[in-house]
Amino acid sequence: MKSTRPSELELQVLAVLWDRGPSSVRGVQEALPDGKDRAYTTVLSVLQVMEKKGLIGHSPQGQAHVYHTLVKRGQVLRPMMRELVRNVFGGSPARALQSLLDGSKLDADELAQIRQVIQDAERKVAPGPEEEAS
């Protein structure tokens, strides 16, 4: 992937393709999460620019093109998240998470998923019982 950061709309397109898998222009257009009414030609233009950037590719399928990602979610989002945490939250993931939680309506499932992410992170940081004994 080239170092060009995806625009907000390009990130939405990537999210659609990561979540739904390969999709036509119409499929992407209908699934964009911001709900804005965009012309088919607008979405097609964005997809073509993204292809030039090396973010996505396409395969012909009948008369249509089906677009797919060439980059993984983490390849795009990790550097952006690190930069956001560094520049906005003074390098503190805890402050970033607190800000995210303060602005979100969470249900029990979301909270359980967040707890699981934290537990997984704790396992990576904390020494296991066998390491403490040595």
DSSP file (Angstrom, degrees, kcal/mol; ACC not computed):
  #  RESIDUE AA STRUCTURE BP1 BP2  ACC     N-H-->O    O-->H-N    N-H-->O    O-->H-N    TCO  KAPPA ALPHA  PHI   PSI    X-CA   Y-CA   Z-CA
    1    1 A M              0   0    0      0, 0.0    53,-0.1     0, 0.0    54,-0.1   0.000 360.0 360.0 360.0 135.7    0.0    0.0    0.0
    2    2 A K        -     0   0    0     51,-1.0    51,-0.0     1,-0.1     0, 0.0  -0.307 360.0-107.3 -70.4 164.1    1.3    3.4   -0.8
    3    3 A S  S    S+     0   0    0      2,-0.1     2,-0.3    -2,-0.0    -1,-0.1   0.465  79.3 122.8 -78.0   1.0    1.6    5.9    2.1
    4    4 A T        -     0   0    0     49,-0.2    -2,-0.1     1,-0.1    49,-0.0  -0.476  63.1-131.0 -66.5 122.7   -1.4    7.9    1.0
    5    5 A R        -     0   0    0     -2,-0.3    -1,-0.1     1,-0.1    -2,-0.1  -0.560  24.6-112.0 -75.5 135.0   -3.9    8.0    3.8
    6    6 A P        -     0   0    0      0, 0.0    -1,-0.1     0, 0.0    44,-0.0  -0.371  30.0-119.9 -65.5 144.5   -7.5    7.1    2.7
    7    7 A S     >  -     0   0    0      1,-0.1     4,-2.4    -2,-0.1     5,-0.2  -0.195  34.5 -95.3 -71.4 173.6  -10.1    9.9    2.9
    8    8 A E  H  > S+     0   0    0      1,-0.2     4,-1.8     2,-0.2     5,-0.1   0.921 128.2  46.2 -58.8 -45.1  -13.1    9.6    5.1
    9    9 A L  H  > S+     0   0    0      1,-0.2     4,-2.3     2,-0.2    -1,-0.2   0.893 110.8  52.7 -66.4 -39.4  -15.2    8.3    2.1
   10   10 A E  H  > S+     0   0    0      1,-0.2     4,-2.7     2,-0.2    -1,-0.2   0.881 106.9  53.0 -63.8 -36.9  -12.5    5.9    1.1
   11   11 A L  H  X S+     0   0    0     -4,-2.4     4,-2.5     2,-0.2    -1,-0.2   0.891 108.2  50.9 -63.7 -38.5  -12.4    4.5    4.7
   12   12 A Q  H  X S+     0   0    0     -4,-1.8     4,-2.2     2,-0.2    -2,-0.2   0.916 110.2  49.2 -63.9 -42.1  -16.1    3.9    4.5
   13   13 A V  H  X S+     0   0    0     -4,-2.3     4,-2.5     2,-0.2    -2,-0.2   0.933 111.2  49.5 -62.5 -45.7  -15.7    2.1    1.2
   14   14 A L  H  X S+     0   0    0     -4,-2.7     4,-3.1     1,-0.2     5,-0.2   0.920 108.9  52.8 -58.8 -43.5  -12.9    0.0    2.7
   15   15 A A  H  X S+     0   0    0     -4,-2.5     4,-2.5     1,-0.2     5,-0.3   0.910 108.9  49.9 -59.4 -42.5  -15.1   -0.8    5.7
   16   16 A V  H  X S+     0   0    0     -4,-2.2     4,-3.2     1,-0.2     5,-0.5   0.943 114.1  44.5 -60.3 -47.7  -17.9   -2.0    3.3
   17   17 A L  H  X S+     0   0    0     -4,-2.5     4,-1.6     1,-0.2    -2,-0.2   0.871 113.8  49.5 -69.0 -36.3  -15.5   -4.2    1.4
   18   18 A W  H  < S+     0   0    0     -4,-3.1    -1,-0.2    -5,-0.2    -2,-0.2   0.916 119.9  37.4 -65.1 -41.7  -13.9   -5.6    4.6
   19   19 A D  H  < S+     0   0    0     -4,-2.5    -2,-0.2    -5,-0.2    -3,-0.2   0.894 130.1  27.6 -79.5 -40.9  -17.2   -6.4    6.1
   20   20 A R  H  < S-     0   0    0     -4,-3.2    -3,-0.2    -5,-0.3    -2,-0.2   0.661  98.9-136.6 -96.1 -18.9  -19.2   -7.6    3.1
   21   21 A G     <  +     0   0    0     -4,-1.6    -1,-0.2    -5,-0.5    -2,-0.1  -0.399  63.4   2.9  85.6-172.4  -16.4   -8.9    0.9
   22   22 A P  S    S+     0   0    0      0, 0.0     2,-0.3     0, 0.0    46,-0.2  -0.144  77.8 176.3 -51.5 135.5  -16.2   -8.3   -2.8
   23   23 A S  E     -A   67   0A   0     44,-2.1    44,-3.3     4,-0.0     2,-0.1  -0.973  29.5-116.2-144.7 153.1  -18.9   -6.0   -4.0
   24   24 A S  E  >  -A   66   0A   0     -2,-0.3     4,-2.4    42,-0.3     5,-0.2  -0.295  42.8-100.2 -76.6 170.4  -20.2   -4.2   -7.1
   25   25 A V  H  > S+     0   0    0     40,-0.5     4,-3.0     1,-0.2     5,-0.2   0.938 127.1  49.8 -57.3 -46.8  -20.3   -0.4   -7.3
   26   26 A R  H  > S+     0   0    0      1,-0.2     4,-2.5     2,-0.2    -1,-0.2   0.899 108.7  52.5 -60.7 -41.7  -24.0   -0.6   -6.5
   27   27 A G  H  > S+     0   0    0      2,-0.2     4,-1.1     1,-0.2    -1,-0.2   0.908 112.7  44.2 -61.1 -42.6  -23.4   -2.8   -3.6
   28   28 A V  H >X S+     0   0    0     -4,-2.4     4,-0.9     2,-0.2     3,-0.6   0.936 111.9  53.8 -65.3 -46.6  -20.9   -0.4   -2.1
   29   29 A Q  H >< S+     0   0    0     -4,-3.0     3,-0.6     1,-0.2     9,-0.2   0.899 111.1  45.2 -55.5 -44.7  -23.1    2.6   -2.9
   30   30 A E  H 3< S+     0   0    0     -4,-2.5    -1,-0.2     1,-0.2    -2,-0.2   0.721 114.8  48.2 -73.5 -21.8  -26.0    1.0   -1.0
   31   31 A A  H << S+     0   0    0     -4,-1.1    -1,-0.2    -3,-0.6    -2,-0.2   0.451  70.9 131.0-102.8  -1.1  -23.9   -0.1    2.0
   32   32 A L    X<  -     0   0    0     -4,-0.9     3,-1.4    -3,-0.6   -19,-0.1  -0.330  55.4-139.2 -57.2 127.7  -22.0    3.1    2.8
   33   33 A P  T 3  S+     0   0    0      0, 0.0    -1,-0.2     0, 0.0    -3,-0.0   0.683  92.6  66.9 -69.7 -19.4  -22.4    3.6    6.5
   34   34 A D  T 3  S-     0   0    0      1,-0.1    -2,-0.1     2,-0.1    -3,-0.0   0.637  94.9-136.9 -78.7  -9.4  -23.0    7.4    6.6
   35   35 A G    <   +     0   0    0     -3,-1.4     2,-0.1     1,-0.2    -1,-0.1   0.531  48.1 151.1  73.5   5.3  -26.3    6.9    4.8
   36   36 A K        -     0   0    0      1,-0.1     2,-1.0     0, 0.0    -1,-0.2  -0.428  53.0-116.2 -71.5 146.9  -25.7    9.8    2.4
   37   37 A D        +     0   0    0     -2,-0.1     2,-0.4    -7,-0.0    -1,-0.1  -0.735  43.8 177.8 -85.3 103.4  -27.3    9.6   -1.0
   38   38 A R        -     0   0    0     -2,-1.0     2,-0.0    -9,-0.2    -3,-0.0  -0.856  30.2-110.9-111.2 144.0  -24.4    9.5   -3.5
   39   39 A A     >  -     0   0    0     -2,-0.4     4,-2.0     1,-0.1     3,-0.4  -0.350  25.0-119.5 -67.7 149.7  -24.6    9.1   -7.2
   40   40 A Y  H  > S+     0   0    0      1,-0.2     4,-2.7     2,-0.2     5,-0.2   0.904 115.8  53.9 -53.0 -45.1  -23.4    5.8   -8.8
   41   41 A T  H  > S+     0   0    0      1,-0.2     4,-2.3     2,-0.2    -1,-0.2   0.825 105.0  54.2 -65.4 -31.5  -20.8    7.8  -10.8
   42   42 A T  H  > S+     0   0    0     -3,-0.4     4,-2.1     2,-0.2    -1,-0.2   0.940 111.2  44.4 -65.3 -47.4  -19.5    9.4   -7.6
   43   43 A V  H  X S+     0   0    0     -4,-2.0     4,-2.5     1,-0.2    -2,-0.2   0.906 112.6  52.6 -64.6 -41.5  -19.0    6.0   -5.9
   44   44 A L  H  X S+     0   0    0     -4,-2.7     4,-2.3     1,-0.2    -1,-0.2   0.916 108.7  50.3 -59.9 -43.6  -17.4    4.6   -9.2
   45   45 A S  H  X S+     0   0    0     -4,-2.3     4,-2.3     2,-0.2    -1,-0.2   0.909 110.1  49.8 -61.6 -42.8  -15.0    7.5   -9.3
   46   46 A V  H  X S+     0   0    0     -4,-2.1     4,-2.5     1,-0.2    -1,-0.2   0.921 110.6  50.1 -62.8 -43.7  -13.9    6.9   -5.6
   47   47 A L  H  X S+     0   0    0     -4,-2.5     4,-2.0     1,-0.2    -1,-0.2   0.896 110.0  50.6 -61.7 -40.3  -13.4    3.2   -6.4
   48   48 A Q  H  X S+     0   0    0     -4,-2.3     4,-1.9     2,-0.2    -1,-0.2   0.898 111.0  48.0 -65.7 -40.3  -11.3    4.1   -9.4
   49   49 A V  H  X S+     0   0    0     -4,-2.3     4,-1.8     1,-0.2    -2,-0.2   0.915 110.9  51.7 -64.4 -42.7   -9.1    6.5   -7.3
   50   50 A M  H  X>S+     0   0    0     -4,-2.5     5,-2.4     1,-0.2     6,-0.8   0.859 107.1  53.3 -63.1 -35.2   -8.7    3.9   -4.6
   51   51 A E  H ><5S+     0   0    0     -4,-2.0     3,-1.0     1,-0.2    -1,-0.2   0.910 107.2  50.8 -66.3 -41.6   -7.6    1.4   -7.2
   52   52 A K  H 3<5S+     0   0    0     -4,-1.9    -2,-0.2     1,-0.3    -1,-0.2   0.841 107.8  54.4 -63.3 -32.7   -4.9    3.8   -8.4
   53   53 A K  H 3<5S-     0   0    0     -4,-1.8   -51,-1.0    -5,-0.1    -1,-0.3   0.595 116.8-116.4 -75.9 -11.1   -3.8    4.2   -4.8
   54   54 A G  T <<5S+     0   0    0     -3,-1.0    -3,-0.2    -4,-0.5    -2,-0.1   0.655  84.5 115.9  84.5  15.6   -3.4    0.4   -4.5
   55   55 A L  S   <S+     0   0    0     -5,-2.4    15,-3.0     1,-0.1    16,-0.8   0.822  79.3  13.7 -84.6 -33.5   -6.1    0.0   -1.8
   56   56 A I  E     -B   69   0A   0     -6,-0.8     2,-0.3    13,-0.3    -2,-0.2  -0.887  59.7-161.1-137.7 165.8   -8.5   -2.1   -3.9
   57   57 A G  E     -B   68   0A   0     11,-2.7    11,-2.5    -2,-0.3     2,-0.3  -0.819  13.3-141.2-134.7 177.3   -8.6   -4.1   -7.1
   58   58 A H  E     -B   67   0A   0     -2,-0.3     9,-0.2     9,-0.2     7,-0.0  -0.977   6.6-157.5-143.6 159.4  -11.4   -5.4   -9.3
   59   59 A S  E     -B   66   0A   0      7,-2.2     7,-3.0    -2,-0.3     2,-0.2  -0.992  31.1-113.1-130.6 139.7  -12.5   -8.4  -11.3
   60   60 A P  E     -B   65   0A   0      0, 0.0     2,-0.3     0, 0.0     5,-0.2  -0.525  31.1-178.7 -71.3 139.3  -15.0   -8.3  -14.2
   61   61 A Q  E >   -B   64   0A   0      3,-3.4     3,-1.6    -2,-0.2     2,-0.3  -0.813  62.6 -55.6-139.3  96.7  -18.2  -10.2  -13.4
   62   62 A G  T 3  S-     0   0    0     -2,-0.3    -1,-0.1     1,-0.3     0, 0.0  -0.559 119.2 -21.7  66.7-130.3  -20.5  -10.1  -16.4
   63   63 A Q  T 3  S+     0   0    0     -2,-0.3    -1,-0.3    -3,-0.1     2,-0.2   0.638 129.6  72.8 -82.7 -15.7  -21.1   -6.5  -17.3
   64   64 A A  E <  S- B   0  61A   0     -3,-1.6    -3,-3.4   -40,-0.0     2,-0.4  -0.497  75.4-126.8 -99.8 165.3  -20.1   -5.2  -13.9
   65   65 A H  E     - B   0  60A   0     -5,-0.2     2,-0.5    -2,-0.2   -40,-0.5  -0.918  16.8-149.7-106.3 139.0  -16.8   -4.9  -12.0
   66   66 A V  E     -AB  24  59A   0     -7,-3.0    -7,-2.2    -2,-0.4     2,-0.3  -0.954  15.2-148.7-111.0 124.0  -16.6   -6.5   -8.5
   67   67 A Y  E     +AB  23  58A   0    -44,-3.3   -44,-2.1    -2,-0.5     2,-0.3  -0.684  17.7 177.3 -97.6 144.5  -14.2   -4.6   -6.2
   68   68 A H  E     - B   0  57A   0    -11,-2.5   -11,-2.7    -2,-0.3     2,-0.1  -0.958  31.9 -99.6-141.2 156.7  -12.1   -6.2   -3.4
   69   69 A T  E     - B   0  56A   0     -2,-0.3   -13,-0.3   -13,-0.2   -14,-0.1  -0.455  18.0-169.8 -78.5 150.3   -9.6   -4.9   -0.9
   70   70 A L  S    S+     0   0    0    -15,-3.0     2,-0.3    -2,-0.1   -14,-0.2   0.352  74.5  60.8-111.2  -2.7   -5.8   -5.3   -1.4
   71   71 A V  S    S-     0   0    0    -16,-0.8     2,-0.2   -57,-0.0    -2,-0.0  -0.929  81.7-121.1-126.2 149.5   -5.1   -4.1    2.1
   72   72 A K     >  -     0   0    0     -2,-0.3     4,-1.3     1,-0.1     3,-0.3  -0.547  27.9-113.4 -86.1 155.7   -6.0   -5.6    5.5
   73   73 A R  H >> S+     0   0    0      1,-0.2     4,-3.0    -2,-0.2     3,-0.6   0.908 116.7  50.9 -52.6 -47.7   -8.0   -3.6    8.0
   74   74 A G  H 3> S+     0   0    0      1,-0.2     4,-2.0     2,-0.2    -1,-0.2   0.845 102.0  60.6 -63.6 -35.1   -5.0   -3.5   10.4
   75   75 A Q  H 34 S+     0   0    0     -3,-0.3    -1,-0.2     1,-0.2    -2,-0.2   0.860 117.1  31.8 -59.5 -35.3   -2.6   -2.2    7.7
   76   76 A V  H <X S+     0   0    0     -4,-1.3     4,-0.9    -3,-0.6    -2,-0.2   0.893 125.2  40.0 -88.2 -46.0   -4.7    0.9    7.3
   77   77 A L  H  X S+     0   0    0     -4,-3.0     4,-3.1    -5,-0.2     5,-0.3   0.845 101.9  64.9 -82.1 -34.9   -6.2    1.5   10.7
   78   78 A R  H  X S+     0   0    0     -4,-2.0     4,-2.8    -5,-0.3     5,-0.2   0.942 105.9  43.4 -57.9 -50.3   -3.3    0.7   13.1
   79   79 A P  H  > S+     0   0    0      0, 0.0     4,-2.2     0, 0.0    -1,-0.2   0.897 115.8  49.6 -62.7 -36.2   -1.0    3.6   11.9
   80   80 A M  H  X S+     0   0    0     -4,-0.9     4,-2.3     2,-0.2    -2,-0.2   0.910 112.9  46.4 -66.7 -41.6   -4.0    5.9   11.9
   81   81 A M  H  X S+     0   0    0     -4,-3.1     4,-2.9     2,-0.2     5,-0.2   0.905 111.2  51.6 -68.0 -41.5   -5.0    4.9   15.4
   82   82 A R  H  X S+     0   0    0     -4,-2.8     4,-2.5    -5,-0.3    -2,-0.2   0.927 111.9  47.3 -59.9 -43.6   -1.5    5.2   16.7
   83   83 A E  H  X S+     0   0    0     -4,-2.2     4,-3.0    -5,-0.2     5,-0.3   0.908 112.5  49.2 -64.8 -42.3   -1.2    8.7   15.3
   84   84 A L  H  X>S+     0   0    0     -4,-2.3     4,-2.7     2,-0.2     5,-0.8   0.937 112.8  46.9 -62.3 -47.6   -4.6    9.7   16.7
   85   85 A V  H  X5S+     0   0    0     -4,-2.9     6,-2.7     3,-0.2     4,-1.0   0.914 116.7  44.9 -61.8 -42.8   -3.7    8.4   20.2
   86   86 A R  H  <5S+     0   0    0     -4,-2.5     4,-0.5    -5,-0.2    -2,-0.2   0.944 121.5  35.9 -65.7 -48.2   -0.3   10.1   20.1
   87   87 A N  H  <5S+     0   0    0     -4,-3.0    -2,-0.2    -5,-0.2    -3,-0.2   0.807 130.7  25.7 -81.3 -30.6   -1.5   13.5   18.7
   88   88 A V  H  <5S+     0   0    0     -4,-2.7    -3,-0.2    -5,-0.3    -2,-0.1   0.770 129.2  35.1-105.0 -32.0   -4.8   13.8   20.5
   89   89 A F  S ><<S-     0   0    0     -4,-1.0     3,-2.0    -5,-0.8     6,-0.2   0.122 104.8-110.5-115.3  20.3   -4.6   11.7   23.6
   90   90 A G  T 3  S-     0   0    0     -4,-0.5    -4,-0.2     1,-0.3    -3,-0.1   0.771  75.5 -58.4  60.2  26.6   -0.9   12.3   24.6
   91   91 A G  T 3  S+     0   0    0     -6,-2.7    -1,-0.3     1,-0.2    -5,-0.2   0.531 103.4 133.8  83.0   6.2    0.0    8.7   23.7
   92   92 A S    <>  -     0   0    0     -3,-2.0     4,-1.9    -7,-0.5    -1,-0.2  -0.796  37.5-172.3 -98.3 107.2   -2.5    7.3   26.2
   93   93 A P  H  > S+     0   0    0      0, 0.0     4,-2.8     0, 0.0     5,-0.2   0.856  89.1  59.7 -60.4 -33.2   -4.7    4.5   24.9
   94   94 A A  H  > S+     0   0    0      1,-0.2     4,-2.6     2,-0.2     5,-0.2   0.917 105.4  47.0 -62.4 -42.9   -6.7    4.6   28.2
   95   95 A R  H  > S+     0   0    0     -6,-0.2     4,-2.3     2,-0.2    -1,-0.2   0.888 112.4  50.6 -65.5 -38.4   -7.6    8.3   27.5
   96   96 A A  H  X S+     0   0    0     -4,-1.9     4,-2.2     2,-0.2    -2,-0.2   0.927 112.1  46.8 -64.3 -44.4   -8.6    7.4   23.9
   97   97 A L  H  X S+     0   0    0     -4,-2.8     4,-2.9     2,-0.2     5,-0.2   0.911 110.8  52.3 -64.3 -42.5  -10.8    4.5   25.1
   98   98 A Q  H  X S+     0   0    0     -4,-2.6     4,-2.6     1,-0.2    -1,-0.2   0.916 109.9  49.1 -59.9 -43.2  -12.4    6.7   27.8
   99   99 A S  H  X S+     0   0    0     -4,-2.3     4,-1.2     2,-0.2    -1,-0.2   0.907 112.2  48.5 -62.6 -42.1  -13.2    9.3   25.1
  100  100 A L  H  < S+     0   0    0     -4,-2.2     3,-0.3     1,-0.2    -2,-0.2   0.921 113.7  46.0 -63.8 -44.7  -14.7    6.7   22.9
  101  101 A L  H >< S+     0   0    0     -4,-2.9     3,-1.4     1,-0.2    -2,-0.2   0.872 107.1  58.1 -68.3 -36.6  -16.8    5.2   25.7
  102  102 A D  H 3< S+     0   0    0     -4,-2.6    -1,-0.2     1,-0.3    -2,-0.2   0.825 111.0  43.3 -61.9 -30.6  -18.0    8.6   26.9
  103  103 A G  T 3< S+     0   0    0     -4,-1.2     2,-0.3    -3,-0.3    -1,-0.3   0.234 104.4  82.4-100.0  14.5  -19.5    9.3   23.4
  104  104 A S    <   -     0   0    0     -3,-1.4     2,-0.7    -5,-0.0    -4,-0.0  -0.898  67.4-137.8-123.8 147.8  -21.0    5.8   22.9
  105  105 A K        -     0   0    0     -2,-0.3     2,-0.4     0, 0.0    -3,-0.1  -0.922  34.7-165.0 -98.4 115.3  -24.2    4.0   23.8
  106  106 A L        -     0   0    0     -2,-0.7     2,-0.2    -5,-0.1    -2,-0.0  -0.795  11.4-158.2-107.1 142.4  -23.1    0.5   24.8
  107  107 A D     >  -     0   0    0     -2,-0.4     4,-2.3     1,-0.0     5,-0.2  -0.581  42.0 -92.9-104.5 177.4  -25.2   -2.6   25.2
  108  108 A A  H  > S+     0   0    0      1,-0.2     4,-2.3    -2,-0.2     5,-0.2   0.863 124.8  53.4 -60.5 -37.5  -24.2   -5.6   27.2
  109  109 A D  H  > S+     0   0    0      2,-0.2     4,-2.2     1,-0.2    -1,-0.2   0.915 108.7  48.7 -65.3 -42.4  -22.7   -7.4   24.2
  110  110 A E  H  > S+     0   0    0      2,-0.2     4,-2.4     1,-0.2    -2,-0.2   0.926 111.8  49.5 -62.4 -44.6  -20.5   -4.4   23.3
  111  111 A L  H  X S+     0   0    0     -4,-2.3     4,-2.6     1,-0.2    -1,-0.2   0.901 109.9  51.4 -61.8 -40.2  -19.3   -4.2   26.9
  112  112 A A  H  X S+     0   0    0     -4,-2.3     4,-2.1    -5,-0.2    -1,-0.2   0.900 109.9  49.5 -63.5 -40.2  -18.5   -7.9   26.9
  113  113 A Q  H  X S+     0   0    0     -4,-2.2     4,-2.1     2,-0.2    -2,-0.2   0.898 110.8  49.7 -65.2 -40.1  -16.5   -7.5   23.7
  114  114 A I  H  X S+     0   0    0     -4,-2.4     4,-2.3     2,-0.2    -2,-0.2   0.918 109.6  51.3 -64.8 -43.3  -14.5   -4.6   25.2
  115  115 A R  H  X S+     0   0    0     -4,-2.6     4,-2.7     1,-0.2    -1,-0.2   0.901 109.7  51.0 -59.0 -40.5  -13.8   -6.7   28.4
  116  116 A Q  H  X S+     0   0    0     -4,-2.1     4,-2.6     2,-0.2    -1,-0.2   0.903 108.5  50.7 -65.1 -41.6  -12.5   -9.5   26.2
  117  117 A V  H  X S+     0   0    0     -4,-2.1     4,-2.1     2,-0.2    -1,-0.2   0.915 112.3  47.5 -61.2 -42.9  -10.2   -7.2   24.3
  118  118 A I  H  X S+     0   0    0     -4,-2.3     4,-2.4     2,-0.2    -2,-0.2   0.915 111.3  50.3 -66.1 -42.8   -8.8   -5.9   27.6
  119  119 A Q  H  X S+     0   0    0     -4,-2.7     4,-1.9     1,-0.2    -2,-0.2   0.904 110.2  50.5 -62.2 -40.4   -8.4   -9.4   28.9
  120  120 A D  H  X S+     0   0    0     -4,-2.6     4,-1.2     1,-0.2    -1,-0.2   0.903 111.0  48.9 -62.9 -40.5   -6.5  -10.4   25.8
  121  121 A A  H  X S+     0   0    0     -4,-2.1     4,-1.2     1,-0.2    -2,-0.2   0.881 108.0  54.7 -66.3 -38.1   -4.3   -7.3   26.1
  122  122 A E  H  X S+     0   0    0     -4,-2.4     4,-3.3     1,-0.2     3,-0.3   0.889 103.8  55.1 -62.8 -38.8   -3.6   -8.2   29.8
  123  123 A R  H  < S+     0   0    0     -4,-1.9    -1,-0.2     1,-0.2    -2,-0.2   0.846 106.8  51.0 -63.8 -32.4   -2.4  -11.6   28.8
  124  124 A K  H  < S+     0   0    0     -4,-1.2    -1,-0.2    -3,-0.2    -2,-0.2   0.795 120.5  34.3 -73.5 -27.3    0.1  -10.1   26.4
  125  125 A V  H  < S+     0   0    0     -4,-1.2    -2,-0.2    -3,-0.3    -3,-0.2   0.883 104.5  72.1 -94.8 -47.0    1.5   -7.8   29.1
  126  126 A A  S  < S-     0   0    0     -4,-3.3     2,-0.1    -5,-0.2     0, 0.0  -0.469  86.2-113.2 -77.1 139.7    1.2   -9.8   32.4
  127  127 A P        -     0   0    0      0, 0.0    -1,-0.1     0, 0.0    -2,-0.1  -0.469  33.6-119.2 -68.2 142.3    3.6  -12.6   33.0
  128  128 A G    >>  -     0   0    0     -2,-0.1     4,-1.8     1,-0.1     3,-0.7  -0.285  30.7 -97.6 -74.8 168.2    1.9  -16.0   33.1
  129  129 A P  H 3> S+     0   0    0      0, 0.0     4,-1.5     0, 0.0    -1,-0.1   0.855 124.6  53.2 -57.1 -38.4    2.1  -18.3   36.2
  130  130 A E  H 3> S+     0   0    0      1,-0.2     4,-0.7     2,-0.2     0, 0.0   0.821 108.2  50.6 -69.4 -28.8    5.0  -20.3   34.8
  131  131 A E  H <4 S+     0   0    0     -3,-0.7     3,-0.4     1,-0.2    -1,-0.2   0.856 107.3  53.6 -74.9 -34.7    7.0  -17.1   34.1
  132  132 A E  H  < S+     0   0    0     -4,-1.8    -2,-0.2     1,-0.2    -1,-0.2   0.849 104.7  55.7 -67.6 -33.0    6.5  -15.9   37.7
  133  133 A A  H  <        0   0    0     -4,-1.5    -1,-0.2     1,-0.2    -2,-0.2   0.745 360.0 360.0 -72.7 -23.6    7.8  -19.1   39.1
  134  134 A S     <        0   0    0     -4,-0.7    -1,-0.2    -3,-0.4    -2,-0.2   0.485 360.0 360.0 -85.9 360.0   11.1  -18.9   37.3
